[in-house]
């Protein structure tokens, strides 16, 4: 597909624009199905993609197609789905209407249910699970900055889609067990809500033991629920999931010693949920903590911390003023 049929990024927000920009910078035919705000910004300033390692690439507006019209999907060879989880069903219907029958659909979304939703809508098209481990910050004027590290992973298929999407500075790996990887990422993504509630940059938040202990307790709670459900999350870091809570609870000096070489976080990094709340948009808490609560109810497990965080995020959704809470406030009432 390189040099021929286009890669269409649907729901081109921060992650979608970063991925699309990296691919377009290497000469691949890329189109963005995006909101008018994004199109106007890139049209005025171009698309710039940067990373914490110092990569800095620019794509001129004429080198990447952008549209609000889903007809841009008509010549797609690969469709990268980057919409929020709540919009997956609607986007799946749009893809089914406009994309060619042989287009490969790749979900680059948070949560563990999106592939099933896309398959239900996709009218027999191939749908691959994907996992994006890094955080992308929208810095304005068409610049999208990868603020944490890691490689994209997607399900292995006979067409070698992972290899076809892999370019310098944006590696895409193939894996057989995407379910375990998605749950492994979901455990780490439980911090998205904490970061939004804290109002702090990620690095500053995770440098404080009280916040890390709160995340550790969330992950431990989720691991108990997943064990009851018979789900084994895959390892997303050099640490096994069961060992992550222990490391998070270490004193600050010991945490820096153990985790400093494994976790690279730009000072500008924030969670996508923080960005959603800042913009007054619905969050994905129902697909993160909410997924844990769903299994907790099914298997009759207690998950009070997850329930408390969902309630706090729901109360804060739609506000432009972020909560700026402290860990004791979050624990209260669980």
C-alpha positions as CSV (number, residue, x, y, z in Angstrom):
1,X,0.0,0.0,0.0
2,X,3.0,2.3,0.4
3,X,2.8,4.9,-2.4
4,X,-0.7,3.8,-3.5
5,X,-3.9,3.6,-1.5
6,X,-4.2,6.2,1.2
7,X,-4.2,5.8,5.0
8,X,-7.2,7.6,6.4
9,X,-7.1,8.8,10.0
10,X,-10.6,9.2,11.4
11,X,-11.1,11.3,14.5
12,X,-7.9,13.1,13.9
13,X,-7.2,14.7,17.3
14,X,-3.9,14.7,19.2
15,X,-2.9,11.1,18.6
16,X,-4.4,10.9,15.1
17,X,-2.6,14.1,13.9
18,X,0.7,12.9,15.4
19,X,0.4,9.5,13.8
20,X,-0.9,10.9,10.5
21,X,1.9,13.5,10.5
22,X,4.6,11.0,11.1
23,X,3.4,8.8,8.2
24,X,2.9,11.8,5.9
25,X,6.4,13.1,6.7
26,X,7.8,9.9,5.2
27,X,5.8,10.3,2.0
28,X,2.9,8.0,2.6
29,X,-0.5,9.1,1.3
30,X,-2.4,10.2,4.3
31,X,-5.8,11.8,4.7
32,X,-7.3,13.2,7.9
33,X,-11.1,13.0,8.7
34,X,-11.1,15.8,11.2
35,X,-13.1,18.6,12.8
36,X,-13.1,22.0,11.2
37,X,-11.0,23.5,14.1
38,X,-8.1,21.0,13.3
39,X,-8.4,21.5,9.6
40,X,-8.2,25.3,9.9
41,X,-5.3,25.1,12.3
42,X,-3.2,22.8,10.1
43,X,-4.2,24.8,6.9
44,X,-2.9,28.0,8.5
45,X,0.3,26.6,10.2
46,X,1.1,23.3,8.6
47,X,1.4,20.1,10.6
48,X,4.4,19.8,12.9
49,X,5.1,16.6,14.9
50,X,7.7,16.5,17.6
51,X,8.9,14.1,20.3
52,X,10.6,14.2,23.7
53,X,13.6,12.6,22.0
54,X,14.0,15.7,19.8
55,X,12.4,14.5,16.6
56,X,10.9,17.5,14.7
57,X,9.1,17.0,11.4
58,X,6.9,19.3,9.4
59,X,4.3,18.5,6.8
60,X,3.0,21.3,4.5
61,X,-0.9,21.6,4.3
62,X,-0.7,20.5,0.7
63,X,1.1,17.3,1.5
64,X,-1.8,15.8,3.6
65,X,-5.4,15.7,2.6
66,X,-7.9,17.0,5.2
67,X,-11.7,16.9,5.2
68,X,-14.8,16.9,7.3
69,X,-16.5,14.8,4.5
70,X,-16.4,11.0,5.1
71,X,-16.2,10.5,1.3
72,X,-12.4,10.9,2.0
73,X,-12.6,7.2,3.0
74,X,-13.5,6.0,-0.5
75,X,-9.9,5.2,-1.5
76,X,-8.7,4.0,1.9
77,X,-6.5,1.0,2.1
78,X,-6.1,1.3,5.9
79,X,-8.4,3.2,8.3
80,X,-6.9,4.3,11.6
81,X,-9.6,4.9,14.1
82,X,-8.7,7.5,16.7
83,X,-12.1,8.7,17.9
84,X,-13.1,8.6,21.6
85,X,-14.7,5.3,22.6
86,X,-18.2,6.7,22.9
87,X,-18.1,7.7,19.2
88,X,-16.9,4.3,18.0
89,X,-20.3,2.9,16.9
90,X,-21.2,6.0,14.9
91,X,-17.7,6.1,13.2
92,X,-18.0,2.4,12.5
93,X,-21.2,3.1,10.6
94,X,-19.6,5.9,8.6
95,X,-16.7,3.6,7.7
96,X,-19.1,0.8,6.6
97,X,-20.9,3.3,4.3
98,X,-17.8,5.0,2.7
99,X,-14.7,2.8,2.9
100,X,-13.9,0.0,0.4
101,X,-14.8,-3.5,1.4
102,X,-11.1,-4.6,1.6
103,X,-10.0,-1.6,3.7
104,X,-8.2,-2.7,6.9
105,X,-9.6,-1.0,10.0
106,X,-7.2,-0.4,12.9
107,X,-8.4,0.8,16.3
108,X,-5.9,3.1,18.0
109,X,-8.2,3.8,20.9
110,X,-8.3,3.5,24.7
111,X,-10.3,0.8,26.3
112,X,-11.0,-2.9,25.5
113,X,-14.4,-2.9,23.7
114,X,-13.8,-0.9,20.6
115,X,-12.8,-3.7,18.2
116,X,-16.1,-5.6,18.9
117,X,-18.1,-2.4,18.3
118,X,-16.3,-1.7,15.0
119,X,-16.7,-5.3,13.9
120,X,-20.4,-5.1,14.5
121,X,-20.6,-2.1,12.2
122,X,-18.0,-2.8,9.7
123,X,-19.9,-5.1,7.3
124,X,-17.3,-7.9,7.2
125,X,-14.2,-5.7,7.0
126,X,-11.0,-6.7,8.8
127,X,-10.7,-5.0,12.1
128,X,-7.4,-5.0,14.1
129,X,-6.9,-4.1,17.7
130,X,-4.2,-1.6,18.4
131,X,-2.5,0.0,21.4
132,X,-0.9,3.4,21.6
133,X,1.3,3.5,24.7
134,X,2.4,7.2,24.4
135,X,0.8,10.5,25.3
136,X,0.4,13.3,22.7
137,X,0.0,17.0,23.6
138,X,-1.6,19.5,21.3
139,X,0.5,22.6,21.6
140,X,-1.3,24.8,19.1
141,X,-0.4,26.1,15.6
142,X,-0.5,22.6,14.2
143,X,2.0,21.2,16.5
144,X,1.5,17.8,18.1
145,X,4.1,16.6,20.6
146,X,4.7,13.0,21.8
147,X,5.5,13.5,25.4
148,X,6.1,9.9,26.5
149,X,7.8,7.0,24.9
150,X,6.8,3.6,23.5
151,X,5.9,1.8,20.2
152,X,2.4,1.3,18.8
153,X,1.3,-2.3,18.8
154,X,-1.4,-3.8,16.6
155,X,-2.7,-7.3,16.0
156,X,-0.7,-9.4,13.7
157,X,-2.4,-10.1,10.3
158,X,-1.4,-11.9,7.1
159,X,-1.2,-8.6,5.2
160,X,1.6,-7.4,7.5
161,X,-0.3,-4.2,8.4
162,X,2.1,-3.4,11.3
163,X,5.1,-3.4,8.9
164,X,3.2,-1.3,6.4
165,X,2.5,1.4,9.0
166,X,6.0,1.4,10.6
167,X,8.2,4.3,9.7
168,X,11.3,5.9,11.2
169,X,10.5,7.5,14.5
170,X,7.1,5.8,14.6
171,X,7.6,2.1,15.1
172,X,4.5,-0.2,14.8
173,X,4.9,-3.7,16.3
174,X,2.7,-6.8,15.6
175,X,1.4,-9.0,18.4
176,X,-0.8,-12.0,18.7
177,X,-2.3,-11.4,22.2
178,X,-3.9,-7.9,21.9
179,X,-6.5,-8.6,24.6
180,X,-3.8,-8.9,27.3
181,X,-2.0,-5.9,26.0
182,X,-5.1,-3.8,26.0
183,X,-5.9,-4.7,29.6
184,X,-2.2,-4.0,30.5
185,X,-2.5,-0.6,29.0
186,X,-5.9,0.0,30.7
187,X,-4.3,-0.6,34.0
188,X,-1.8,2.2,33.3
189,X,-4.6,4.4,31.8
190,X,-6.3,4.4,35.2
191,X,-4.0,7.3,35.9
192,X,-5.7,9.4,33.2
193,X,-8.6,10.3,35.6
194,X,-6.2,10.9,38.5
195,X,-4.2,13.3,36.3
196,X,-7.3,15.1,35.3
197,X,-8.5,15.4,38.8
198,X,-5.1,16.6,40.0
199,X,-4.7,19.4,37.5
200,X,-1.0,18.7,37.5
201,X,1.4,17.8,34.6
202,X,2.0,14.0,34.5
203,X,5.6,14.2,35.6
204,X,4.8,16.4,38.5
205,X,1.9,14.2,39.6
206,X,3.8,11.0,39.4
207,X,6.8,12.5,41.3
208,X,4.6,12.7,44.4
209,X,4.2,9.5,46.4
210,X,0.7,10.3,47.6
211,X,-0.5,10.3,44.0
212,X,1.4,7.2,43.1
213,X,-0.1,5.4,46.1
214,X,-3.5,6.3,44.9
215,X,-2.7,4.9,41.5
216,X,-1.2,1.8,43.1
217,X,-4.4,1.2,45.0
218,X,-6.4,1.6,41.8
219,X,-4.3,-0.9,39.9
220,X,-4.3,-3.4,42.8
221,X,-8.1,-3.1,42.9
222,X,-8.4,-3.6,39.2
223,X,-6.0,-6.6,39.3
224,X,-8.2,-8.3,41.9
225,X,-11.3,-7.8,39.7
226,X,-9.5,-9.1,36.6
227,X,-8.3,-12.1,38.5
228,X,-11.9,-12.9,39.4
229,X,-12.8,-12.5,35.7
230,X,-9.9,-14.8,34.6
231,X,-8.2,-12.1,32.7
232,X,-4.4,-11.8,32.7
233,X,-3.1,-8.4,31.6
234,X,0.1,-8.4,29.6
235,X,3.2,-6.6,30.8
236,X,3.5,-3.1,29.4
237,X,6.7,-2.1,31.2
238,X,9.8,-4.1,32.4
239,X,7.7,-4.7,35.5
240,X,4.9,-7.3,35.6
241,X,1.5,-5.8,36.4
242,X,1.4,-7.4,39.8
243,X,4.7,-5.7,40.8
244,X,3.7,-2.2,39.6
245,X,1.7,-1.2,42.8
246,X,4.8,-2.1,44.9
247,X,7.1,0.1,42.8
248,X,4.6,3.0,42.8
249,X,4.4,2.9,46.6
250,X,8.2,3.3,47.0
251,X,9.5,6.5,48.6
252,X,10.2,9.2,46.1
253,X,14.0,8.6,46.0
254,X,13.6,4.9,45.5
255,X,10.9,5.3,42.9
256,X,13.2,7.6,40.9
257,X,16.0,5.1,41.2
258,X,13.9,2.1,40.1
259,X,11.5,3.7,37.5
260,X,13.6,6.7,36.2
261,X,15.2,4.7,33.4
262,X,11.9,3.1,32.4
263,X,9.6,6.1,32.4
264,X,10.3,9.0,30.2
265,X,7.8,11.8,30.5
266,X,8.1,15.3,29.0
267,X,7.3,18.1,31.5
268,X,4.5,19.2,29.1
269,X,2.7,15.9,29.2
270,X,-0.9,15.7,30.4
271,X,-3.5,12.9,30.2
272,X,-6.0,12.9,27.4
273,X,-8.7,13.0,30.0
274,X,-7.3,16.3,31.4
275,X,-7.5,17.7,27.8
276,X,-11.1,16.5,27.5
277,X,-12.1,18.1,30.7
278,X,-10.3,21.3,29.8
279,X,-12.3,21.5,26.6
280,X,-15.6,20.6,28.3
281,X,-15.9,17.3,26.4
282,X,-17.2,14.0,27.7
283,X,-14.3,11.8,29.0
284,X,-13.6,8.1,28.5
285,X,-13.9,7.2,32.2
286,X,-16.7,4.8,31.4
287,X,-14.3,2.8,29.2
288,X,-11.4,2.8,31.8
289,X,-12.5,2.8,35.4
290,X,-16.0,1.9,34.1
291,X,-14.7,-1.3,32.5
292,X,-13.3,-2.4,35.9
293,X,-16.6,-1.6,37.5
294,X,-18.4,-3.7,34.9
295,X,-16.4,-6.8,35.8
296,X,-16.7,-6.0,39.5
297,X,-20.4,-6.0,39.3
298,X,-20.4,-9.2,37.2
299,X,-18.1,-11.1,39.5
300,X,-19.4,-9.5,42.7
301,X,-16.1,-7.9,43.6
302,X,-15.6,-4.7,45.6
303,X,-14.1,-1.8,43.6
304,X,-14.9,1.3,45.8
305,X,-11.9,3.4,44.5
306,X,-12.9,2.9,40.9
307,X,-16.5,3.9,41.7
308,X,-15.4,7.0,43.6
309,X,-13.2,8.2,40.7
310,X,-16.0,7.6,38.2
311,X,-18.3,9.7,40.3
312,X,-15.8,12.5,40.7
313,X,-15.1,12.6,36.9
314,X,-18.8,12.6,36.1
315,X,-19.3,15.5,38.5
316,X,-16.5,17.5,36.8
317,X,-17.3,16.7,33.2
318,X,-18.3,19.7,31.2
319,X,-16.6,22.2,33.4
320,X,-13.8,24.4,31.9
321,X,-12.3,24.7,35.4
322,X,-10.4,21.6,36.3
323,X,-10.9,20.2,39.9
324,X,-7.3,20.5,41.2
325,X,-8.0,18.0,43.9
326,X,-5.5,16.3,46.3
327,X,-5.3,12.6,46.9
328,X,-7.1,12.7,50.3
329,X,-10.1,14.4,48.7
330,X,-10.3,11.6,46.1
331,X,-10.1,8.9,48.7
332,X,-12.8,10.5,50.8
333,X,-16.2,8.8,50.4
334,X,-15.0,5.7,48.7
